[in-house]
């Protein structure tokens, strides 16, 4: 189970790497879709809709951490457009954008550390580290995504 989940996230990240050269928008969307899937799984375990499983928690954390490091590479100067909700703020306020990326990296890294070899031991320790990670979604979107609704 653990191996399968971890290789799925590794696959998503490396598939993203392959497509990178031609279509950074498609890649960054794919990375956010992987992020959303991990966030949904995490949220499900936090709410008790999905039974807590340390290996699944570890896979979600690993994906979020990998995305936090890869994500910033897919924003070449000014590249947005009809099929993107990336805000011009990304290129107008690069310091704040870098800070948002680096906060996401720091919070996911703290989760990786608690994850250890077999995943966070119990739901409480998972919640303690995933809560801060998930708060990045809204704060970054508020500043760096064009709201479409
Ligand atoms: C560092 C900033 C940042 C963080 C952190 C972040 N996002 Fe995003 N997200 C973006 C940007 C920018 C876009 C728009 C990208 C585009 O359309 O080109 C986006 C788009 C998305 C999309 C739409 C993807 C698509 O197919 O159009 C989803 C879903 C998403 N994010 C989910 C999440 C979730 C869930 C989290 C938290 C676990 C998260 N994001 C954290 C910046 C961020």
py3Dmol code that shows the C-alpha trace and the ligand (Angstrom):
import py3Dmol

protein = """\
ATOM      1  CA  UNK A   1       0.000   0.000   0.000  1.00  0.00           C
ATOM      2  CA  UNK A   2       2.700   2.404   1.069  1.00  0.00           C
ATOM      3  CA  UNK A   3       4.898   1.625  -1.927  1.00  0.00           C
ATOM      4  CA  UNK A   4       2.003   2.022  -4.334  1.00  0.00           C
ATOM      5  CA  UNK A   5       0.933   5.388  -2.960  1.00  0.00           C
ATOM      6  CA  UNK A   6       4.444   6.743  -2.831  1.00  0.00           C
ATOM      7  CA  UNK A   7       5.168   5.629  -6.363  1.00  0.00           C
ATOM      8  CA  UNK A   8       1.960   7.227  -7.617  1.00  0.00           C
ATOM      9  CA  UNK A   9       3.030  10.573  -6.231  1.00  0.00           C
ATOM     10  CA  UNK A  10       6.561  10.091  -7.559  1.00  0.00           C
ATOM     11  CA  UNK A  11       5.054   9.294 -10.941  1.00  0.00           C
ATOM     12  CA  UNK A  12       2.867  12.399 -10.953  1.00  0.00           C
ATOM     13  CA  UNK A  13       5.829  14.567 -10.139  1.00  0.00           C
ATOM     14  CA  UNK A  14       8.088  12.989 -12.749  1.00  0.00           C
ATOM     15  CA  UNK A  15       5.344  13.057 -15.401  1.00  0.00           C
ATOM     16  CA  UNK A  16       5.059  16.742 -14.635  1.00  0.00           C
ATOM     17  CA  UNK A  17       8.797  17.074 -15.208  1.00  0.00           C
ATOM     18  CA  UNK A  18       8.542  15.546 -18.660  1.00  0.00           C
ATOM     19  CA  UNK A  19       5.767  17.861 -19.833  1.00  0.00           C
ATOM     20  CA  UNK A  20       7.555  20.874 -18.362  1.00  0.00           C
ATOM     21  CA  UNK A  21       9.469  21.946 -21.424  1.00  0.00           C
ATOM     22  CA  UNK A  22       6.393  22.620 -23.551  1.00  0.00           C
ATOM     23  CA  UNK A  23       3.634  23.656 -21.218  1.00  0.00           C
ATOM     24  CA  UNK A  24       4.387  25.133 -17.810  1.00  0.00           C
ATOM     25  CA  UNK A  25       0.716  26.000 -17.252  1.00  0.00           C
ATOM     26  CA  UNK A  26      -0.315  22.363 -17.717  1.00  0.00           C
ATOM     27  CA  UNK A  27       2.430  21.255 -15.355  1.00  0.00           C
ATOM     28  CA  UNK A  28       1.595  23.682 -12.601  1.00  0.00           C
ATOM     29  CA  UNK A  29      -2.059  22.701 -12.860  1.00  0.00           C
ATOM     30  CA  UNK A  30      -1.128  19.017 -12.660  1.00  0.00           C
ATOM     31  CA  UNK A  31       0.970  19.749  -9.574  1.00  0.00           C
ATOM     32  CA  UNK A  32      -1.953  21.586  -7.955  1.00  0.00           C
ATOM     33  CA  UNK A  33      -4.253  18.658  -8.802  1.00  0.00           C
ATOM     34  CA  UNK A  34      -1.827  16.336  -6.981  1.00  0.00           C
ATOM     35  CA  UNK A  35      -1.843  18.816  -4.106  1.00  0.00           C
ATOM     36  CA  UNK A  36      -5.639  18.882  -4.056  1.00  0.00           C
ATOM     37  CA  UNK A  37      -5.818  15.080  -3.995  1.00  0.00           C
ATOM     38  CA  UNK A  38      -3.430  14.922  -1.035  1.00  0.00           C
ATOM     39  CA  UNK A  39      -5.326  17.700   0.746  1.00  0.00           C
ATOM     40  CA  UNK A  40      -8.617  15.856   0.209  1.00  0.00           C
ATOM     41  CA  UNK A  41      -7.191  12.609   1.591  1.00  0.00           C
ATOM     42  CA  UNK A  42      -5.757  14.505   4.568  1.00  0.00           C
ATOM     43  CA  UNK A  43      -9.030  16.300   5.194  1.00  0.00           C
ATOM     44  CA  UNK A  44     -10.914  13.007   4.984  1.00  0.00           C
ATOM     45  CA  UNK A  45      -8.721  11.476   7.676  1.00  0.00           C
ATOM     46  CA  UNK A  46      -9.001  14.579   9.859  1.00  0.00           C
ATOM     47  CA  UNK A  47     -12.795  14.475   9.659  1.00  0.00           C
ATOM     48  CA  UNK A  48     -12.872  10.732  10.243  1.00  0.00           C
ATOM     49  CA  UNK A  49     -14.404   9.981   6.830  1.00  0.00           C
ATOM     50  CA  UNK A  50     -11.302   7.936   6.057  1.00  0.00           C
ATOM     51  CA  UNK A  51      -9.755   5.794   8.814  1.00  0.00           C
ATOM     52  CA  UNK A  52      -6.376   7.189   9.855  1.00  0.00           C
ATOM     53  CA  UNK A  53      -3.515   5.325   8.214  1.00  0.00           C
ATOM     54  CA  UNK A  54       0.101   6.440   8.812  1.00  0.00           C
ATOM     55  CA  UNK A  55       1.319   5.227   5.405  1.00  0.00           C
ATOM     56  CA  UNK A  56      -1.411   7.168   3.608  1.00  0.00           C
ATOM     57  CA  UNK A  57      -0.623  10.240   5.720  1.00  0.00           C
ATOM     58  CA  UNK A  58       3.040   9.867   4.843  1.00  0.00           C
ATOM     59  CA  UNK A  59       2.246   9.660   1.113  1.00  0.00           C
ATOM     60  CA  UNK A  60       0.100  12.809   1.295  1.00  0.00           C
ATOM     61  CA  UNK A  61       2.831  14.686   3.141  1.00  0.00           C
ATOM     62  CA  UNK A  62       5.483  13.501   0.678  1.00  0.00           C
ATOM     63  CA  UNK A  63       3.418  14.730  -2.270  1.00  0.00           C
ATOM     64  CA  UNK A  64       2.746  18.127  -0.688  1.00  0.00           C
ATOM     65  CA  UNK A  65       6.431  18.531   0.134  1.00  0.00           C
ATOM     66  CA  UNK A  66       7.526  17.535  -3.380  1.00  0.00           C
ATOM     67  CA  UNK A  67       5.061  19.974  -4.943  1.00  0.00           C
ATOM     68  CA  UNK A  68       6.190  22.782  -2.650  1.00  0.00           C
ATOM     69  CA  UNK A  69       9.707  22.410  -4.041  1.00  0.00           C
ATOM     70  CA  UNK A  70       8.803  21.874  -7.702  1.00  0.00           C
ATOM     71  CA  UNK A  71       5.980  24.378  -8.051  1.00  0.00           C
ATOM     72  CA  UNK A  72       7.920  27.632  -8.362  1.00  0.00           C
ATOM     73  CA  UNK A  73       9.781  26.352 -11.444  1.00  0.00           C
ATOM     74  CA  UNK A  74       6.701  26.609 -13.651  1.00  0.00           C
ATOM     75  CA  UNK A  75       6.067  30.342 -13.610  1.00  0.00           C
ATOM     76  CA  UNK A  76       8.129  31.834 -16.414  1.00  0.00           C
ATOM     77  CA  UNK A  77       7.821  35.632 -16.502  1.00  0.00           C
ATOM     78  CA  UNK A  78       4.243  36.713 -17.067  1.00  0.00           C
ATOM     79  CA  UNK A  79       2.924  33.351 -18.282  1.00  0.00           C
ATOM     80  CA  UNK A  80      -0.778  33.336 -17.532  1.00  0.00           C
ATOM     81  CA  UNK A  81      -3.779  33.457 -19.825  1.00  0.00           C
ATOM     82  CA  UNK A  82      -7.243  32.123 -20.475  1.00  0.00           C
ATOM     83  CA  UNK A  83      -6.540  28.649 -19.202  1.00  0.00           C
ATOM     84  CA  UNK A  84      -4.713  29.846 -16.099  1.00  0.00           C
ATOM     85  CA  UNK A  85      -5.903  31.422 -12.859  1.00  0.00           C
ATOM     86  CA  UNK A  86      -2.396  32.610 -11.943  1.00  0.00           C
ATOM     87  CA  UNK A  87      -2.510  36.235 -10.778  1.00  0.00           C
ATOM     88  CA  UNK A  88      -0.184  38.923 -12.204  1.00  0.00           C
ATOM     89  CA  UNK A  89       0.857  39.479  -8.559  1.00  0.00           C
ATOM     90  CA  UNK A  90       3.204  36.514  -8.971  1.00  0.00           C
ATOM     91  CA  UNK A  91       5.432  38.596 -11.218  1.00  0.00           C
ATOM     92  CA  UNK A  92       4.613  41.998  -9.741  1.00  0.00           C
ATOM     93  CA  UNK A  93       5.402  41.077  -6.151  1.00  0.00           C
ATOM     94  CA  UNK A  94       8.044  38.412  -6.551  1.00  0.00           C
ATOM     95  CA  UNK A  95       9.291  38.757  -2.971  1.00  0.00           C
ATOM     96  CA  UNK A  96       5.879  37.940  -1.544  1.00  0.00           C
ATOM     97  CA  UNK A  97       5.493  35.091  -4.050  1.00  0.00           C
ATOM     98  CA  UNK A  98       8.871  33.630  -3.026  1.00  0.00           C
ATOM     99  CA  UNK A  99       7.821  33.962   0.602  1.00  0.00           C
ATOM    100  CA  UNK A 100       4.575  32.100  -0.055  1.00  0.00           C
ATOM    101  CA  UNK A 101       6.500  29.310  -1.777  1.00  0.00           C
ATOM    102  CA  UNK A 102       9.045  29.143   0.983  1.00  0.00           C
ATOM    103  CA  UNK A 103       6.380  29.046   3.720  1.00  0.00           C
ATOM    104  CA  UNK A 104       4.751  26.117   1.917  1.00  0.00           C
ATOM    105  CA  UNK A 105       8.162  24.386   1.826  1.00  0.00           C
ATOM    106  CA  UNK A 106       8.869  25.034   5.510  1.00  0.00           C
ATOM    107  CA  UNK A 107       5.468  23.796   6.673  1.00  0.00           C
ATOM    108  CA  UNK A 108       5.579  20.660   4.518  1.00  0.00           C
ATOM    109  CA  UNK A 109       9.167  20.014   5.654  1.00  0.00           C
ATOM    110  CA  UNK A 110       8.061  20.119   9.305  1.00  0.00           C
ATOM    111  CA  UNK A 111       5.409  17.538   8.386  1.00  0.00           C
ATOM    112  CA  UNK A 112       8.033  15.364   6.673  1.00  0.00           C
ATOM    113  CA  UNK A 113      10.094  15.431   9.846  1.00  0.00           C
ATOM    114  CA  UNK A 114       7.176  14.232  11.985  1.00  0.00           C
ATOM    115  CA  UNK A 115       6.383  11.642   9.321  1.00  0.00           C
ATOM    116  CA  UNK A 116       9.557   9.665  10.011  1.00  0.00           C
ATOM    117  CA  UNK A 117       9.910   6.242   8.495  1.00  0.00           C
ATOM    118  CA  UNK A 118       6.352   4.944   8.845  1.00  0.00           C
ATOM    119  CA  UNK A 119       4.231   8.103   8.829  1.00  0.00           C
ATOM    120  CA  UNK A 120       2.907  10.155  11.769  1.00  0.00           C
ATOM    121  CA  UNK A 121       2.131   7.711  14.587  1.00  0.00           C
ATOM    122  CA  UNK A 122      -1.450   8.800  15.176  1.00  0.00           C
ATOM    123  CA  UNK A 123      -4.145  11.155  13.978  1.00  0.00           C
ATOM    124  CA  UNK A 124      -3.309  13.805  16.582  1.00  0.00           C
ATOM    125  CA  UNK A 125       0.312  14.068  15.482  1.00  0.00           C
ATOM    126  CA  UNK A 126      -0.764  14.141  11.833  1.00  0.00           C
ATOM    127  CA  UNK A 127      -3.299  16.899  12.523  1.00  0.00           C
ATOM    128  CA  UNK A 128      -0.706  18.982  14.323  1.00  0.00           C
ATOM    129  CA  UNK A 129       1.513  19.161  11.242  1.00  0.00           C
ATOM    130  CA  UNK A 130      -0.992  18.994   8.388  1.00  0.00           C
ATOM    131  CA  UNK A 131      -3.135  21.855   9.726  1.00  0.00           C
ATOM    132  CA  UNK A 132      -0.402  24.454   9.112  1.00  0.00           C
ATOM    133  CA  UNK A 133       0.346  22.911   5.691  1.00  0.00           C
ATOM    134  CA  UNK A 134      -3.277  23.225   4.590  1.00  0.00           C
ATOM    135  CA  UNK A 135      -3.503  26.850   5.714  1.00  0.00           C
ATOM    136  CA  UNK A 136      -1.098  27.657   2.866  1.00  0.00           C
ATOM    137  CA  UNK A 137      -3.720  26.821   0.233  1.00  0.00           C
ATOM    138  CA  UNK A 138      -6.030  29.687   1.021  1.00  0.00           C
ATOM    139  CA  UNK A 139      -3.390  32.260   1.889  1.00  0.00           C
ATOM    140  CA  UNK A 140      -1.482  31.700  -1.339  1.00  0.00           C
ATOM    141  CA  UNK A 141      -4.624  31.563  -3.492  1.00  0.00           C
ATOM    142  CA  UNK A 142      -5.934  34.803  -1.975  1.00  0.00           C
ATOM    143  CA  UNK A 143      -2.818  36.640  -3.042  1.00  0.00           C
ATOM    144  CA  UNK A 144      -1.694  34.848  -6.165  1.00  0.00           C
ATOM    145  CA  UNK A 145      -4.731  33.442  -7.864  1.00  0.00           C
ATOM    146  CA  UNK A 146      -7.332  35.331  -9.830  1.00  0.00           C
ATOM    147  CA  UNK A 147     -10.638  34.566  -8.168  1.00  0.00           C
ATOM    148  CA  UNK A 148     -12.936  33.146 -10.783  1.00  0.00           C
ATOM    149  CA  UNK A 149     -16.086  33.173  -8.670  1.00  0.00           C
TER     150      UNK A 149
END
"""
ligand_1 = """\
43
LIG
C 2.563 29.125 -3.184
C 1.223 29.345 -3.643
C 0.193 28.231 -3.621
C -0.027 27.320 -2.629
C 0.682 27.163 -1.301
C -1.127 26.502 -3.074
N -1.549 26.897 -4.318
Fe -3.032 26.044 -5.413
N -2.660 27.362 -6.931
C -1.731 28.381 -6.903
C -1.756 29.107 -8.166
C -0.874 30.282 -8.545
C -2.744 28.491 -8.953
C -3.140 28.869 -10.395
C -2.196 28.175 -11.377
C -2.602 28.395 -12.826
O -3.821 28.299 -13.159
O -1.736 28.677 -13.668
C -3.296 27.393 -8.145
C -4.292 26.536 -8.571
C -4.857 25.516 -7.812
C -5.894 24.631 -8.260
C -6.530 24.646 -9.658
C -5.681 23.773 -10.588
C -6.244 23.714 -12.000
O -6.356 22.603 -12.521
O -6.545 24.772 -12.571
C -6.194 23.788 -7.218
C -7.222 22.656 -7.218
C -5.325 24.142 -6.121
N -4.516 25.202 -6.515
C -5.334 23.521 -4.888
C -4.440 23.830 -3.848
C -4.460 23.194 -2.549
C -5.443 22.124 -2.100
C -3.430 23.738 -1.832
C -2.969 23.449 -0.429
C -2.629 22.089 -0.050
C -2.779 24.724 -2.699
N -3.439 24.750 -3.897
C -1.687 25.476 -2.326
C -0.880 28.686 -5.865
C -0.768 27.965 -4.682
"""
view = py3Dmol.view(width=600, height=400)
view.addModel(protein, "pdb")
view.setStyle({"model": 0}, {"cartoon": {"style": "trace"}})
view.addModel(ligand_1, "xyz")
view.setStyle({"model": 1}, {"stick": {}})
view.zoomTo()
view.show()
